[in-house]
Amino acid sequence: MERDLLDSEVSLQDLPEVEPDFFCTKKEGIALNSYVMDKECPIPEPFTANIGPILFIAALFLLNFLGRLIFAPLMPTIEQELGLTHSQAGSLFLMISLGFFVAQICSGFISSRINHKMTLVLSILGVGLAQLLFSVTSFLLIIRGLLFMLGMAAGLHMPSAIATITAMVNRKDWGKALAVHQMAPPLGLVLGPLLIILLIEWLSWQTILTILGCISFAVGFVFLRFGRFGEFSGDAPRPAAVKIVITQWSFWIMVILFSLAIGGSVGIYSMLNLFLTNERGFDLTWANTLLGLSRISGLFMTFVAGWLTDRLGAKIFIFMVILSAGIATIMLGVLSGAFLVWFIFLQPAIIGCYFAAGFAAIARMVQPNLRSIATAFITPTAFLIGGGLIPTAIGFMGEVHSFGLGIVVIGSLLVLASGLVFFINLIETIEEGC
């Protein structure tokens, strides 16, 4: 406790006499926080007492995620109707990633001023507005600006959602609560292409985006009017703590591994439809069907990965996953026919195992009081590279040579990077607390 008080430049004598209820975390009437909060925090309750709010936040995350990823199954149609080149199509995902990066870095400053609830509201309304405006324009410069705005709105969700859930729920139930929230990305990866298959025959892509935007707006206003959780402010990161994290070489190794893992997952997902329809002769319906069904494995592979990480250790398991995913990605880029279909399903199942082990490694890379900073900087940086630059590079390769070559290059980088995991310094003795 004394270390925490010194970190926050507050001494025991400086603490005002207040009731324990004013503290976010309590132990026998004494605050465990590094300072007395100037805000009311929720009293943690069991998971079952908060299942409704948790499901609602997960629904916000699903709409948020669909808002970003829906452009992957729509991209062949958008590319054709707007007359975009493959490079221009890939650059659209870069604009989303740039906005996502900026928002996640700045999220602490925003939530510290308008609280977590209003940050979540701003996020979902921003996603909806960007979709509505995108559906009524055809100018590339405006489209890029709107996708940057969409990425920024989407990037605000995660930090406030995690802070809200972990504040509402008892620590022993965090795993269950966060698992419910993290079901949104794999569910979105499955639903996105399947929704396009069902709707694209009847509706234009503009109408589909309009519908999603209206749903996001409706849910956002319902939350604004009736939501009673997340009504406490966040904390802006301190420069001194940020410096401690980003000067570690382990931090940069994790940035590389996360970037390539996201590139092998979200990056390839973003461009796979163009690869299948332009170079492998798949029709759009069949390509979207494969794109959606191949991501079903993500709904359960996270739990398998968590169990194997505990059994084998984070470093060994990450090495096995990155190496295997690299080989599978190379095969994805060179095969065709029935063999290609097999690897369309196998590759995401392997790469999806990385993230549970990767976040477990981050948790041991720094002490608990620095975890949120490490995660807040590694995740958006990696998404900028893996979800933005890598799809742009694959699109460029598709224009000058082939999408397949771009995918093979990403697979080769995964294989080469797999050994970096053994240079990560994981702390053996982790301090208690948060």
C-alpha positions as CSV (number, residue, x, y, z in Angstrom):
1,M,0.0,0.0,0.0
2,E,2.8,2.4,0.8
3,R,4.3,1.8,-2.7
4,D,1.0,2.7,-4.3
5,L,0.6,5.8,-2.2
6,L,4.1,7.0,-3.1
7,D,3.4,6.3,-6.8
8,S,0.4,8.6,-6.7
9,E,2.2,11.3,-4.7
10,V,-0.2,11.0,-1.8
11,S,0.8,10.3,1.8
12,L,-1.2,8.7,4.5
13,Q,-1.5,12.0,6.3
14,D,-3.0,13.6,3.2
15,L,-5.9,11.2,3.1
16,P,-9.2,12.7,4.2
17,E,-11.4,11.0,6.6
18,V,-14.2,9.4,4.5
19,E,-16.4,6.4,4.8
20,P,-15.1,3.2,3.1
21,D,-18.1,3.3,0.7
22,F,-16.3,6.1,-1.2
23,F,-13.5,3.7,-2.2
24,C,-13.6,1.6,-5.4
25,T,-11.9,-1.3,-3.6
26,K,-12.0,-2.0,0.1
27,K,-10.4,-4.4,2.5
28,E,-11.3,-4.1,6.1
29,G,-12.3,-0.5,5.6
30,I,-9.0,0.5,4.1
31,A,-8.6,1.6,0.4
32,L,-6.4,-0.5,-1.8
33,N,-6.4,2.1,-4.5
34,S,-3.4,4.3,-4.9
35,Y,-5.4,7.3,-3.9
36,V,-8.9,8.3,-2.7
37,M,-11.2,8.3,-5.7
38,D,-13.1,11.6,-6.3
39,K,-15.9,9.6,-7.9
40,E,-18.4,7.0,-6.8
41,C,-17.5,3.5,-8.0
42,P,-20.0,0.6,-8.1
43,I,-19.9,-2.0,-5.4
44,P,-18.7,-5.3,-7.0
45,E,-21.4,-8.0,-7.0
46,P,-21.5,-11.6,-8.2
47,F,-21.6,-12.3,-11.9
48,T,-25.2,-13.5,-11.8
49,A,-26.4,-10.2,-10.3
50,N,-24.9,-8.3,-13.3
51,I,-25.6,-10.7,-16.2
52,G,-28.0,-8.2,-17.8
53,P,-25.6,-5.2,-18.0
54,I,-22.8,-7.6,-19.1
55,L,-24.9,-8.9,-21.9
56,F,-25.8,-5.4,-22.9
57,I,-22.2,-4.3,-23.0
58,A,-21.4,-7.4,-25.1
59,A,-24.2,-6.4,-27.5
60,L,-22.6,-3.0,-27.8
61,F,-19.3,-4.7,-28.6
62,L,-20.9,-6.9,-31.2
63,L,-22.4,-3.9,-33.0
64,N,-19.1,-2.1,-32.6
65,F,-17.2,-5.0,-34.1
66,L,-19.7,-5.6,-36.9
67,G,-19.4,-1.9,-37.8
68,R,-15.7,-2.4,-38.5
69,L,-15.7,-5.9,-40.0
70,I,-18.8,-5.7,-42.1
71,F,-16.7,-4.0,-44.8
72,A,-14.7,-7.2,-45.4
73,P,-17.6,-9.3,-46.9
74,L,-18.9,-6.2,-48.6
75,M,-15.6,-5.1,-50.1
76,P,-15.9,-6.9,-53.5
77,T,-19.2,-5.2,-54.1
78,I,-18.0,-1.8,-52.8
79,E,-14.8,-2.1,-54.8
80,Q,-16.7,-2.8,-58.0
81,E,-19.5,-0.2,-57.6
82,L,-17.1,2.6,-56.6
83,G,-14.4,1.7,-59.1
84,L,-11.7,1.2,-56.4
85,T,-8.4,-0.5,-57.1
86,H,-7.2,-3.3,-54.8
87,S,-4.8,-1.0,-53.1
88,Q,-7.5,1.6,-52.5
89,A,-9.7,-1.1,-51.0
90,G,-7.0,-2.2,-48.7
91,S,-6.3,1.3,-47.6
92,L,-9.8,1.7,-46.3
93,F,-9.0,-0.8,-43.5
94,L,-5.9,1.2,-42.7
95,M,-8.1,4.3,-42.1
96,I,-10.3,2.3,-39.7
97,S,-7.1,1.1,-37.9
98,L,-5.6,4.6,-37.7
99,G,-8.8,5.9,-36.0
100,F,-8.9,2.9,-33.7
101,F,-5.3,3.5,-32.7
102,V,-5.8,7.2,-31.9
103,A,-9.0,6.6,-29.9
104,Q,-7.5,3.8,-27.8
105,I,-4.5,5.9,-26.9
106,C,-6.7,8.9,-26.0
107,S,-9.5,6.9,-24.3
108,G,-8.3,7.4,-20.8
109,F,-8.4,11.2,-21.3
110,I,-11.9,11.1,-22.7
111,S,-13.4,8.7,-20.0
112,S,-11.8,10.8,-17.3
113,R,-13.9,13.7,-18.3
114,I,-17.2,12.3,-19.4
115,N,-17.3,8.9,-17.5
116,H,-17.3,5.4,-18.9
117,K,-21.1,5.2,-19.6
118,M,-21.0,8.4,-21.8
119,T,-17.8,7.1,-23.5
120,L,-19.6,3.8,-24.4
121,V,-22.6,5.9,-25.7
122,L,-20.3,8.1,-27.7
123,S,-18.6,5.0,-29.2
124,I,-21.8,3.3,-30.4
125,L,-23.4,6.5,-31.7
126,G,-20.2,7.4,-33.5
127,V,-20.1,3.9,-35.2
128,G,-23.8,4.3,-36.3
129,L,-23.2,7.9,-37.6
130,A,-20.2,6.8,-39.7
131,Q,-22.2,3.9,-41.2
132,L,-25.1,6.2,-42.1
133,L,-22.9,8.8,-43.7
134,F,-20.8,6.2,-45.6
135,S,-24.0,4.8,-47.2
136,V,-24.7,8.2,-48.9
137,T,-21.3,9.1,-50.3
138,S,-19.1,7.8,-53.2
139,F,-16.1,10.2,-52.9
140,L,-13.0,8.3,-51.8
141,L,-11.6,11.1,-49.7
142,I,-14.8,11.5,-47.7
143,I,-15.1,7.7,-47.4
144,R,-11.6,7.6,-45.9
145,G,-12.5,10.3,-43.4
146,L,-15.6,8.5,-42.4
147,L,-13.8,5.2,-41.8
148,F,-11.2,7.1,-39.7
149,M,-14.1,8.4,-37.7
150,L,-15.6,4.9,-37.5
151,G,-12.3,3.5,-36.2
152,M,-12.1,6.3,-33.6
153,A,-15.6,5.6,-32.4
154,A,-15.0,1.9,-32.2
155,G,-11.7,2.3,-30.4
156,L,-13.4,4.0,-27.4
157,H,-15.4,0.9,-26.5
158,M,-12.9,-1.6,-25.1
159,P,-11.1,0.4,-22.3
160,S,-14.4,1.7,-20.9
161,A,-16.2,-1.7,-21.3
162,I,-13.4,-3.6,-19.4
163,A,-13.3,-0.9,-16.7
164,T,-17.1,-1.0,-16.3
165,I,-17.3,-4.8,-16.2
166,T,-14.4,-5.3,-13.7
167,A,-15.9,-2.6,-11.5
168,M,-19.3,-4.2,-11.4
169,V,-18.3,-7.8,-10.9
170,N,-16.4,-9.5,-8.0
171,R,-12.8,-10.3,-8.9
172,K,-13.4,-14.0,-8.7
173,D,-16.0,-13.7,-11.5
174,W,-14.0,-11.6,-13.9
175,G,-13.1,-14.5,-16.0
176,K,-16.8,-15.4,-16.7
177,A,-17.8,-11.8,-17.2
178,L,-15.0,-11.0,-19.6
179,A,-15.5,-14.3,-21.5
180,V,-19.1,-13.2,-22.2
181,H,-17.9,-9.8,-23.5
182,Q,-15.1,-11.4,-25.6
183,M,-17.6,-13.7,-27.4
184,A,-18.6,-10.6,-29.5
185,P,-15.6,-10.6,-31.9
186,P,-15.8,-14.3,-33.0
187,L,-19.6,-14.0,-33.2
188,G,-19.2,-10.9,-35.3
189,L,-16.7,-12.7,-37.6
190,V,-19.3,-15.4,-38.2
191,L,-22.4,-13.2,-38.4
192,G,-20.9,-10.5,-40.7
193,P,-20.5,-12.7,-43.9
194,L,-23.7,-14.7,-43.2
195,L,-25.7,-11.5,-42.9
196,I,-24.3,-10.3,-46.3
197,I,-25.3,-13.6,-47.9
198,L,-28.9,-13.3,-46.6
199,L,-29.3,-9.6,-47.5
200,I,-27.1,-8.7,-50.5
201,E,-29.6,-10.4,-52.9
202,W,-32.4,-8.2,-51.7
203,L,-30.7,-5.0,-50.5
204,S,-27.9,-2.8,-51.7
205,W,-24.7,-2.5,-49.6
206,Q,-25.8,1.1,-48.8
207,T,-29.1,-0.1,-47.4
208,I,-27.3,-2.7,-45.3
209,L,-25.0,-0.1,-43.8
210,T,-28.0,2.2,-43.2
211,I,-29.8,-0.6,-41.3
212,L,-26.8,-1.3,-39.1
213,G,-26.3,2.4,-38.5
214,C,-29.9,2.8,-37.4
215,I,-29.7,-0.2,-35.0
216,S,-26.5,1.2,-33.5
217,F,-28.3,4.6,-33.0
218,A,-31.3,2.9,-31.4
219,V,-29.3,0.8,-29.0
220,G,-27.1,3.9,-28.1
221,F,-30.1,6.0,-27.2
222,V,-31.7,3.2,-25.2
223,F,-28.4,2.9,-23.2
224,L,-28.3,6.7,-22.8
225,R,-31.8,6.8,-21.4
226,F,-32.0,3.7,-19.3
227,G,-28.4,2.6,-18.6
228,R,-27.4,2.7,-15.0
229,F,-23.9,1.3,-15.1
230,G,-20.5,2.8,-16.0
231,E,-21.4,6.1,-14.4
232,F,-17.9,6.7,-13.0
233,S,-14.9,8.4,-14.7
234,G,-11.7,6.8,-16.0
235,D,-8.1,7.8,-15.3
236,A,-5.7,9.3,-17.7
237,P,-2.4,7.5,-18.0
238,R,0.6,9.1,-16.3
239,P,3.7,9.8,-18.5
240,A,6.1,8.2,-16.0
241,A,4.2,4.9,-16.0
242,V,4.0,4.9,-19.8
243,K,7.7,5.4,-20.0
244,I,8.4,2.4,-17.8
245,V,6.3,0.2,-20.1
246,I,7.5,1.3,-23.5
247,T,11.2,1.3,-22.7
248,Q,11.1,-2.5,-22.1
249,W,12.3,-4.6,-25.1
250,S,9.6,-7.2,-24.1
251,F,7.0,-4.6,-24.9
252,W,8.2,-4.2,-28.5
253,I,8.4,-8.0,-29.0
254,M,4.8,-8.3,-27.9
255,V,3.9,-5.5,-30.3
256,I,5.5,-7.5,-33.2
257,L,3.8,-10.8,-32.2
258,F,0.4,-9.2,-31.7
259,S,0.7,-7.2,-35.0
260,L,1.4,-10.4,-36.9
261,A,-1.3,-12.4,-35.1
262,I,-3.9,-9.7,-35.8
263,G,-2.6,-9.5,-39.4
264,G,-2.9,-13.3,-39.7
265,S,-6.4,-13.1,-38.3
266,V,-8.2,-9.7,-39.0
267,G,-5.8,-8.6,-41.7
268,I,-6.3,-11.7,-43.8
269,Y,-10.0,-11.9,-43.0
270,S,-10.4,-8.4,-44.4
271,M,-8.9,-9.3,-47.8
272,L,-9.8,-13.0,-48.1
273,N,-13.0,-12.3,-50.0
274,L,-11.1,-10.4,-52.7
275,F,-8.5,-13.2,-52.9
276,L,-11.1,-15.9,-53.2
277,T,-13.2,-14.1,-55.8
278,N,-10.4,-12.5,-57.9
279,E,-7.8,-15.2,-57.9
280,R,-9.4,-18.5,-56.9
281,G,-12.6,-18.2,-59.0
282,F,-15.1,-18.5,-56.0
283,D,-18.4,-16.7,-56.4
284,L,-19.3,-14.1,-53.8
285,T,-21.9,-16.2,-52.0
286,W,-19.6,-19.2,-51.6
287,A,-16.7,-17.0,-50.5
288,N,-18.8,-15.2,-47.9
289,T,-20.2,-18.6,-46.7
290,L,-16.7,-19.9,-46.2
291,L,-15.6,-16.6,-44.6
292,G,-18.4,-16.8,-42.0
293,L,-18.3,-20.6,-41.2
294,S,-14.5,-20.7,-40.9
295,R,-14.7,-18.3,-38.0
296,I,-17.0,-20.5,-35.9
297,S,-13.9,-22.1,-34.4
298,G,-13.2,-18.8,-32.6
299,L,-16.2,-19.3,-30.4
300,F,-14.5,-22.2,-28.5
301,M,-10.8,-22.1,-29.4
302,T,-10.2,-19.3,-26.9
303,F,-11.1,-21.6,-24.1
304,V,-9.0,-24.4,-25.5
305,A,-6.1,-22.0,-25.8
306,G,-6.5,-20.9,-22.2
307,W,-6.3,-24.5,-20.9
308,L,-3.2,-25.3,-23.1
309,T,-1.5,-22.1,-22.0
310,D,-1.8,-23.2,-18.3
311,R,-0.6,-26.7,-19.2
312,L,2.4,-25.8,-21.4
313,G,3.3,-22.3,-20.3
314,A,2.8,-19.1,-22.3
315,K,6.1,-19.0,-24.1
316,I,6.0,-22.6,-25.4
317,F,2.4,-22.3,-26.5
318,I,2.8,-19.0,-28.2
319,F,5.8,-20.4,-30.1
320,M,3.8,-23.4,-31.3
321,V,0.8,-21.3,-32.3
322,I,2.8,-18.6,-34.2
323,L,4.9,-21.2,-36.0
324,S,1.9,-23.4,-36.9
325,A,-0.2,-20.4,-38.0
326,G,2.6,-19.2,-40.2
327,I,2.8,-22.5,-42.0
328,A,-1.0,-22.6,-42.4
329,T,-1.0,-19.0,-43.7
330,I,1.6,-19.9,-46.3
331,M,-0.5,-22.9,-47.4
332,L,-3.6,-20.6,-47.6
333,G,-1.8,-18.4,-50.1
334,V,-0.5,-21.2,-52.4
335,L,-3.3,-23.8,-52.5
336,S,-6.5,-23.9,-54.5
337,G,-9.5,-26.2,-54.7
338,A,-10.5,-28.5,-51.9
339,F,-7.2,-28.2,-50.1
340,L,-7.6,-24.4,-50.0
341,V,-11.0,-24.9,-48.3
342,W,-9.5,-27.0,-45.6
343,F,-6.9,-24.3,-44.8
344,I,-9.6,-21.6,-44.9
345,F,-11.0,-23.4,-41.8
346,L,-7.7,-24.5,-40.2
347,Q,-5.7,-21.2,-40.4
348,P,-8.1,-19.1,-38.3
349,A,-8.6,-21.9,-35.8
350,I,-4.8,-21.9,-35.1
351,I,-4.2,-18.2,-35.1
352,G,-7.2,-17.7,-32.8
353,C,-5.4,-19.6,-30.1
354,Y,-2.8,-16.8,-29.8
355,F,-4.7,-14.1,-28.1
356,A,-5.5,-15.8,-24.8
357,A,-1.8,-16.8,-24.4
358,G,-0.7,-13.4,-25.7
359,F,-2.7,-11.5,-23.0
360,A,-1.5,-13.9,-20.4
361,A,2.1,-13.1,-21.4
362,I,1.3,-9.3,-21.1
363,A,-0.1,-9.9,-17.6
364,R,3.3,-11.3,-16.6
365,M,5.4,-8.9,-18.6
366,V,4.8,-6.0,-16.1
367,Q,3.5,-5.7,-12.5
368,P,-0.3,-5.4,-12.0
369,N,-0.3,-1.6,-11.7
370,L,1.1,-1.3,-15.2
371,R,-1.0,-3.9,-17.0
372,S,-3.7,-1.6,-18.3
373,I,-1.0,0.7,-19.8
374,A,0.8,-2.2,-21.5
375,T,-2.5,-3.5,-22.9
376,A,-3.7,0.0,-23.9
377,F,-0.5,0.6,-26.0
378,I,0.2,-2.9,-27.4
379,T,-3.4,-3.6,-28.6
380,P,-4.0,-0.4,-30.7
381,T,-0.4,-0.4,-32.1
382,A,-0.8,-4.0,-33.2
383,F,-4.2,-3.4,-34.6
384,L,-2.9,-0.4,-36.6
385,I,-0.2,-2.6,-38.1
386,G,-2.1,-6.0,-38.3
387,G,-5.6,-4.7,-39.1
388,G,-4.5,-1.7,-41.2
389,L,-1.0,-1.8,-42.8
390,I,-1.2,-5.6,-43.5
391,P,-4.5,-5.5,-45.4
392,T,-3.2,-2.5,-47.3
393,A,0.0,-4.4,-48.2
394,I,-2.0,-7.5,-49.3
395,G,-4.1,-5.2,-51.5
396,F,-1.0,-3.6,-53.0
397,M,0.4,-7.1,-53.7
398,G,-2.9,-8.1,-55.3
399,E,-2.6,-5.1,-57.6
400,V,1.0,-5.5,-58.6
401,H,1.3,-9.3,-58.5
402,S,-1.2,-11.5,-56.5
403,F,-3.1,-11.6,-53.3
404,G,-1.7,-15.1,-52.8
405,L,1.9,-13.7,-52.6
406,G,0.9,-11.1,-50.0
407,I,-0.7,-13.9,-47.9
408,V,2.5,-16.0,-48.3
409,V,4.7,-13.1,-47.1
410,I,2.5,-12.7,-44.0
411,G,2.8,-16.4,-43.3
412,S,6.6,-16.2,-43.7
413,L,6.9,-13.3,-41.3
414,L,4.9,-15.3,-38.7
415,V,7.3,-18.3,-39.0
416,L,10.3,-16.0,-38.7
417,A,8.9,-14.1,-35.7
418,S,7.9,-17.3,-33.7
419,G,11.3,-17.5,-32.1
420,L,11.1,-14.0,-30.7
421,V,8.8,-15.2,-27.9
422,F,11.8,-16.8,-26.1
423,F,13.4,-13.3,-25.7
424,I,10.4,-12.0,-23.7
425,N,11.1,-11.4,-20.0
426,L,8.2,-12.7,-18.0
427,I,8.1,-11.8,-14.3
428,E,8.2,-14.9,-12.0
429,T,7.0,-13.1,-8.9
430,I,3.9,-11.0,-9.5
431,E,2.7,-8.5,-6.8
432,E,-0.8,-9.0,-5.5
433,G,-3.5,-6.5,-6.2
434,C,-4.5,-4.5,-9.3
